[in-house]
Amino acid sequence: MSTEPKAIGRKEYTKLRRIFVQIQGARQAHSELANCRATHKL
C-alpha cells in the first residue's frame, strides 16, 4: 500500500499542469512586456 493519497487522477493532474504552464507563460510574457515598456520610456 502506498502512503501518498491518490486524490486527483492522471487526467486532472495533466489538465492542472497545462493550466499552470499557461499561467507561467503569460506571467513571463507580461514581465517581458513591462521591461520593454520601461526601456522604451528611457
Secondary structure, 3 states (H helix, E strand, C coil): CCCCCCCCCHHHHHHHHHHHHHHHHHHHHHHHHHHHHHHHHC
